[in-house]
């Protein structure tokens, strides 16, 4: 366990980065795998790195900084354990802005681990990517990487995301929303509304990612089971009409100062022959040979320019900060239909977001540097 001398002047030490991962959501393991990639790539000569894991119980703990601890091993998913030593944030001893880390153990006086300059939250899903953690960090006057409270909440909820995109003039595909109350009081009406979209449809938890709980449904006979499967992850469900088209993704990075958002070259996922009918969890995180990224995607120059512009507009529409990945369908008649925005996209070395930036000239370690720099440059509070 490494401590930092609190008397060291901030100007003469490396920025202290709290790498936060795990969490209470169904995407706990994905978050751990993302952290493994970041812990491997982050420049330790520039930053003092403090890894803190959140167990599924919600407890924060100091954990190993060894990336291999959090990597996928065969079929074993990594998990942050619950320990007897919890990490909490307390007001800095000198009364300055920001917080210091305290380690609390039963029957012992909490001890300080020193201050933190910026939090790098690598949490996917509810209780981490949805604005809840961001709100806590805002209350604590802590700088952090990524989207703020509202952008995180809108980016997590596939229902309200579509509402915001439509209001911003972006084309959204046909969809239906089934709330918990609607399903429990009149499931048949909900099924009929969903079936009116035509088939196939994709049934998704409204506030989950990493392909958790998603089903492709070919007929009304399988619709009820698909909705129930999605409700395991979220009581609110979104049903989207299948759209004929190529899936195109763009990585977005906040501009410096007042500059516009930066966009990568667009990428396209090509599924390789094998066991995956679509880009599911296994293809994203386990089977590195399941999908191949083409970047730049084979598109006319005008379409490349247009999809990058629309990705920047989507980022601005939700009030994005830091990073996001924006996904589109490019239809045979030349339309670009926005599918979703992800404010904390997969960030492993094989994930699409860092791969697209690497193809666009910004390497993985440099991308982490840029995200930390953006967070350190922006103030806390309303902005």
C-alpha positions as a printed Julia matrix, in Angstrom:
383×3 Matrix{Float64}:
   0.0     0.0     0.0
   1.6     3.27   -1.12
   1.09    6.57    0.63
   1.76   10.07   -0.63
   3.43   12.68    1.56
   0.74   15.28    1.95
   3.29   18.04    2.57
   4.64   17.78   -0.99
   3.64   20.95   -2.9
   1.13   20.2    -5.66
   3.29   22.04   -8.2
   6.28   19.73   -7.61
   4.53   16.36   -7.72
   2.81   14.28  -10.35
  -0.97   14.61  -10.67
  -2.66   11.95   -8.57
  -5.2     9.94  -10.56
  -7.8     7.77   -8.85
  -8.63    4.98  -11.31
 -12.11    3.87  -10.27
 -13.71    0.68  -11.6
 -15.96   -2.28  -10.86
 -19.31   -1.05   -9.57
 -22.75   -2.38   -8.78
 -24.08   -2.84  -12.33
 -24.3    -5.96  -14.47
 -21.29   -4.58  -16.35
 -18.98   -4.98  -13.34
 -16.64   -7.4   -15.13
 -16.49   -5.23  -18.25
 -15.42   -2.31  -16.06
 -12.63   -4.43  -14.57
 -11.4    -5.42  -18.03
 -11.43   -1.75  -19.09
  -9.36   -0.92  -15.99
  -6.86   -3.64  -16.88
  -6.22   -1.96  -20.22
  -5.88    1.51  -18.69
  -3.62    0.37  -15.84
  -1.38   -1.3   -18.41
  -1.17    1.76  -20.66
  -1.26    4.79  -18.36
   2.08    6.64  -18.12
   3.33    6.03  -14.57
   6.14    8.54  -15.1
   3.53   11.29  -15.45
   0.88   10.22  -12.95
   0.66    8.82   -9.45
  -1.98    6.13  -10.01
  -4.28    4.97   -7.21
  -6.52    2.04   -8.23
  -9.78    1.82   -6.3
 -12.29   -0.92   -6.98
 -16.0    -0.84   -6.18
 -17.32   -4.24   -5.16
 -20.77   -5.39   -6.26
 -21.86   -4.61   -2.69
 -20.91   -0.96   -3.28
 -17.84   -0.95   -1.03
 -14.81    1.03   -2.23
 -11.4    -0.59   -1.61
  -7.77   -0.06   -2.48
  -6.94   -2.84   -4.93
  -4.05   -4.23   -6.91
  -2.5    -2.04   -9.6
  -1.41   -5.16  -11.51
  -3.39   -5.18  -14.79
  -3.35   -8.98  -14.95
  -5.53   -9.08  -11.81
  -8.39   -7.5   -13.76
  -7.94   -9.13  -17.17
 -10.15  -11.84  -18.61
  -8.64  -15.26  -17.92
 -10.22  -18.08  -19.93
 -13.9   -18.02  -18.94
 -13.32  -16.38  -15.55
 -14.73  -12.87  -15.23
 -12.77  -10.52  -12.93
 -14.51   -9.17   -9.84
 -13.61   -6.64   -7.16
 -13.83   -8.38   -3.75
 -15.39   -6.97   -0.61
 -12.65   -6.4     1.97
 -12.32   -5.27    5.56
 -10.68   -2.0     4.56
 -13.01    0.51    2.92
 -11.92    3.64    1.06
 -13.91    6.8     1.66
 -13.47   10.41    0.62
 -13.04   13.11    3.22
 -12.54   16.86    3.13
  -8.91   17.8     2.55
  -7.14   18.4     5.86
  -5.93   21.84    4.81
  -9.45   22.94    3.85
  -8.57   23.29    0.16
 -10.88   22.32   -2.67
 -10.99   18.64   -3.47
 -10.9    15.54   -1.32
  -8.44   13.16    0.25
  -8.71    9.4     0.46
  -9.26    7.79    3.83
  -8.89    4.09    4.6
 -11.28    2.88    7.27
 -11.08   -0.48    9.03
 -13.33   -1.79   11.83
 -12.12   -0.59   15.22
  -9.38    1.61   13.77
  -8.98    5.34   13.28
  -9.31    6.22    9.55
  -5.94    7.04    8.04
  -5.23    9.38    5.18
  -3.87    8.21    1.85
  -3.4    11.78    0.63
  -5.27   13.96   -1.82
  -6.59   13.23   -5.29
  -6.31   15.56   -8.29
  -8.64   13.81  -10.71
 -10.85   10.72  -10.87
 -10.79    8.47  -13.94
 -14.13    6.62  -13.65
 -14.08    3.45  -15.75
 -17.54    2.33  -14.75
 -20.1     1.02  -17.21
 -23.85    0.94  -16.66
 -26.05    2.14  -13.79
 -24.42    3.5   -10.61
 -21.38    4.68  -12.52
 -22.09    5.75  -16.09
 -25.57    7.16  -15.55
 -24.84   10.39  -13.67
 -25.08    8.99  -10.14
 -21.32    8.81   -9.58
 -20.82   12.07  -11.46
 -23.27   13.79   -9.1
 -21.36   12.5    -6.1
 -18.06   13.78   -7.52
 -19.63   17.16   -8.25
 -20.86   17.35   -4.66
 -17.35   16.48   -3.49
 -15.82   19.22   -5.71
 -13.71   16.61   -7.53
 -12.47   16.84  -11.09
 -13.23   13.75  -13.15
 -12.87   12.4   -16.67
 -15.9    12.24  -18.93
 -19.46   13.43  -19.21
 -21.24   15.38  -16.48
 -24.43   14.5   -14.63
 -27.04   15.29  -17.29
 -25.04   14.05  -20.27
 -24.27   10.81  -18.44
 -27.94   10.27  -17.54
 -29.21   11.02  -21.05
 -26.46    8.93  -22.65
 -27.35    5.96  -20.43
 -31.1     6.01  -21.08
 -31.86    4.85  -24.63
 -35.36    6.33  -24.38
 -34.48    9.91  -23.45
 -31.38    9.76  -25.63
 -33.66    9.34  -28.65
 -35.91   12.17  -27.47
 -32.92   14.53  -27.25
 -31.51   13.44  -30.62
 -34.85   13.95  -32.34
 -35.15   17.43  -30.82
 -31.67   18.21  -32.16
 -32.71   17.25  -35.7
 -30.89   13.91  -35.87
 -32.72   11.03  -37.55
 -33.77    8.29  -35.12
 -35.21    4.92  -36.13
 -38.72    3.76  -35.1
 -38.97    2.5   -31.51
 -41.32    1.79  -28.63
 -40.77    2.09  -24.88
 -42.3    -0.28  -22.34
 -42.21    0.98  -18.77
 -42.52   -1.22  -15.71
 -46.05    0.02  -15.02
 -47.17   -0.52  -18.62
 -45.83   -4.07  -18.64
 -47.34   -5.02  -15.32
 -50.77   -3.51  -16.01
 -51.28   -4.33  -19.72
 -48.53   -6.49  -21.2
 -50.7    -7.4   -24.19
 -51.01   -3.77  -25.29
 -47.25   -3.36  -24.96
 -46.69   -6.45  -27.11
 -49.01   -5.14  -29.81
 -47.27   -1.76  -29.89
 -43.9    -3.49  -30.24
 -45.17   -5.86  -32.93
 -46.48   -2.9   -34.95
 -42.84   -1.94  -35.59
 -42.49   -5.02  -37.8
 -39.85   -7.71  -37.48
 -37.04   -8.16  -36.77
 -36.82   -5.92  -33.71
 -34.12   -5.51  -31.09
 -35.31   -5.63  -27.48
 -33.0    -3.82  -25.08
 -32.84   -2.78  -21.43
 -33.24    1.01  -21.55
 -30.31    1.65  -19.21
 -27.71   -1.04  -19.79
 -24.84   -1.52  -22.2
 -22.24   -4.03  -23.37
 -25.04   -5.97  -25.11
 -26.43   -7.07  -21.73
 -30.0    -8.39  -22.01
 -30.36   -7.59  -25.72
 -32.3    -9.94  -27.99
 -32.98   -9.96  -31.73
 -36.59  -11.04  -32.19
 -37.88  -12.42  -35.48
 -41.56  -12.86  -34.6
 -44.23  -12.0   -32.05
 -44.01  -15.46  -30.49
 -40.6   -14.67  -29.03
 -41.34  -11.07  -28.03
 -42.66  -11.66  -24.51
 -39.63  -13.76  -23.52
 -37.25  -11.15  -24.94
 -38.91   -8.36  -22.94
 -38.74  -10.44  -19.78
 -35.05  -11.13  -20.44
 -34.37   -7.4   -20.84
 -36.33   -6.64  -17.65
 -33.83   -8.71  -15.68
 -31.43   -5.8   -16.25
 -33.86   -2.86  -16.28
 -37.62   -2.56  -15.65
 -37.82   -0.11  -18.57
 -37.34   -1.67  -22.01
 -36.77   -0.16  -25.44
 -37.83   -2.04  -28.6
 -36.17   -0.82  -31.78
 -37.18   -1.62  -35.34
 -34.49   -3.43  -37.26
 -32.86   -1.06  -39.75
 -31.26   -2.3   -42.94
 -27.88   -0.69  -43.14
 -24.22   -0.8   -42.26
 -23.22   -0.06  -38.67
 -20.81    2.88  -38.59
 -19.15    4.2   -35.44
 -17.31    7.44  -34.69
 -15.16    8.19  -31.63
 -15.62   11.71  -30.24
 -13.16   13.58  -28.03
 -13.92   16.91  -26.39
 -12.09   19.87  -27.9
  -9.57   21.88  -25.92
 -10.89   25.13  -24.47
 -13.67   26.46  -26.68
 -12.77   24.22  -29.63
 -15.43   22.01  -31.21
 -15.47   18.28  -30.45
 -12.87   16.22  -32.28
 -13.99   13.17  -34.24
 -12.08   10.11  -35.38
 -12.23    8.51  -38.77
 -15.4     6.39  -38.9
 -15.11    2.68  -38.26
 -17.16   -0.32  -39.3
 -17.39   -3.69  -37.56
 -17.2    -6.75  -39.78
 -18.21   -9.96  -38.02
 -15.95  -12.86  -38.89
 -17.27  -16.37  -39.62
 -17.91  -18.19  -36.37
 -20.3   -18.45  -33.46
 -21.53  -14.84  -33.29
 -24.58  -13.75  -35.28
 -24.13  -10.16  -34.13
 -21.75   -8.02  -32.09
 -22.62   -9.47  -28.68
 -20.78   -9.48  -25.32
 -18.5   -12.39  -26.23
 -17.48  -10.74  -29.5
 -16.79   -7.42  -27.8
 -14.74   -8.57  -24.83
 -13.8   -12.24  -25.02
 -13.29  -13.39  -28.6
 -10.8   -10.96  -30.11
 -11.06  -12.72  -33.48
 -14.86  -12.47  -33.68
 -14.93   -9.02  -35.24
 -12.64   -6.9   -37.35
 -12.6    -3.1   -37.4
 -12.31   -1.36  -40.74
 -11.14    2.22  -40.14
 -11.64    4.33  -42.07
 -14.81    2.6   -43.18
 -15.21    2.15  -46.92
 -17.51    5.12  -47.47
 -17.66    7.97  -49.99
 -15.7    11.04  -48.77
 -18.93   13.03  -48.48
 -20.45   10.4   -46.18
 -17.3    10.3   -44.04
 -17.5    14.06  -43.58
 -21.22   13.9   -42.83
 -21.05   11.09  -40.27
 -18.22   12.87  -38.43
 -20.22   16.11  -38.37
 -23.33   14.32  -37.09
 -21.29   12.57  -34.38
 -20.09   15.95  -33.15
 -23.68   17.24  -33.2
 -24.84   14.25  -31.14
 -22.07   14.89  -28.6
 -23.11   18.52  -28.3
 -26.83   17.63  -28.18
 -26.43   15.8   -24.86
 -23.84   18.27  -23.54
 -21.0    15.76  -23.83
 -17.61   16.16  -22.2
 -14.48   14.05  -22.35
 -15.3    11.13  -24.61
 -18.16    9.36  -26.36
 -18.69    6.84  -29.13
 -21.58    7.52  -31.51
 -23.13    4.71  -33.56
 -25.07    5.1   -36.81
 -26.78    3.0   -39.46
 -25.83    3.92  -43.03
 -28.81    2.83  -45.12
 -28.81    1.73  -48.77
 -30.55    4.99  -49.73
 -27.76    7.06  -48.15
 -29.36    8.07  -44.82
 -27.42    8.16  -41.56
 -29.74    7.03  -38.75
 -28.31    7.51  -35.28
 -28.49    4.44  -33.08
 -26.94    5.58  -29.79
 -24.23    7.48  -27.96
 -22.08    5.86  -25.3
 -20.47    8.29  -22.83
 -18.18    5.6   -21.36
 -17.53    3.28  -24.28
 -15.54    0.1   -24.01
 -11.97    1.16  -23.4
  -9.98   -2.06  -23.59
  -7.14   -2.31  -26.16
  -9.48   -4.23  -28.51
 -12.43   -1.86  -28.01
 -13.6     0.22  -30.93
 -13.14    3.64  -29.29
  -9.35    3.47  -28.72
  -8.88    1.52  -31.94
 -10.53    4.26  -34.0
  -8.38    6.93  -32.37
  -5.27    4.83  -32.98
  -6.21    4.65  -36.67
  -6.74    8.42  -36.57
  -3.27    9.09  -35.15
  -3.8     9.15  -31.37
  -2.41    6.12  -29.51
  -3.91    4.47  -26.43
  -1.52    6.0   -23.88
  -1.75    9.42  -25.53
  -5.55    9.16  -25.49
  -5.52    8.52  -21.75
  -3.2    11.53  -21.31
  -5.56   13.73  -23.29
  -8.63   12.67  -21.31
  -6.88   13.34  -17.99
  -5.65   16.69  -19.3
  -9.15   17.71  -20.33
 -10.46   16.84  -16.86
  -7.69   18.73  -15.09
  -8.3    21.81  -17.25
 -12.03   22.09  -16.6
 -13.43   23.52  -13.44
 -15.83   21.93  -11.01
 -19.42   23.03  -10.53
 -21.71   24.54  -13.18
 -20.06   25.06  -16.56
